[in-house]
Amino acid sequence: MVARPLRHMLVRFAALITLLPLGLTALLGSLWLLPEAEQEIASYHRQLALTIAGQVDSYFKASRVSAVSVAAVTGQTDLAVVQKAIATNLQLLKRLRAMYLVDATGRVRAVGVSNMSKALQGDLLGLDLSRNELFQKVRASGTEQWSDSFLSVVGGGLSVAVAMPAGSNVVIEEFDLAHLSEFLHQTTPGSEQLIMLIDRHGQVVADQSGTWTAQQLNLNNIPLIRERLTSTKEVRGSLVLNGVEMVGSLHKINTVDWWILV
């Protein structure tokens, strides 16, 4: 039997006594503290997504007010009054790209387009929009309708449009979504958060930096994003973007049936 110095045995025993609690602490941390931290992060993201969803919803509600104001004067027999109301709204609301008054036959009777000369705007009078999907939905339902995101013909950027009935006419207005990315940038509390607005098809239509929007990225291939199709208010879980694992929370924007992802 090999004799071991008592001092060595005592040192090893002392090390064991010291390291054992540390090992148990690390084990408990992995089993309890990390899940607890993930839960706190998820809760924070949920509150942030809920707050921003409310702000974006208010953004869209405020945007539609200009269409309401024009619809209110469409009963005027003098189209010059309607044309002036359209021009005033274009000056006041920078996110507003274009506005049209369309009659029951689908013809444009008054129009305003941001950053377009009056001569070119005049060329749009009489334009036939009877086959426009948004116009047809309003005529069929008699209610306000929002479009999907689309590339604007008159501005070239990503846009969204709202249409609402105005007696026998329809008022259509188009908004530049680049302004919404600026809005998200202003409301983002820190650089570590990723904030995206996703339309009903899963496409990123706005984000706080504009990077993801410019790529016209569709996120429907991500399981967490697909889950929103079977949910009405909220979706939470993990996701991977650009090879980075993240914790995400999705909340619905009721006005336009889109979603905010934090």
URLINFEN-V469125 format. One line per field, one symbol per residue. ss: DSSP state (H for helix, E for strand, - for the rest). burial: 1 if it has 16 or more other C-alpha atoms within 10 Angstrom, else 0. Layout:
ss=???
burial=???
This chain:
ss=-----HHHHHHHHHHHHHHHHHHHHHHHHHHHHHHHHHHHHHHHHHHHHHHHHHHHHHHHHHH-HHHHHHH-------HHHHHHHHHHHHHH---EEEEEEE----EEEEEEE----HHHHHH----E----HHHHHHHHH---EE---EE------EEEEEEEEE--EEEEEEEE-HHHHHHHHHH--------EEE----EEEEE---HHHH---E----HHHHHHHH---EEEEEEEE--EEEEEEEEEE----EEEE-
burial=0000000000000000000000000000000000000000010011011101111110010011011001101100000001101110110000111111111001111111110000000001100011000111111000011111100100101111111111001111111111111011100100000011111001111111110110000111000110010000011100100000000111111001011111
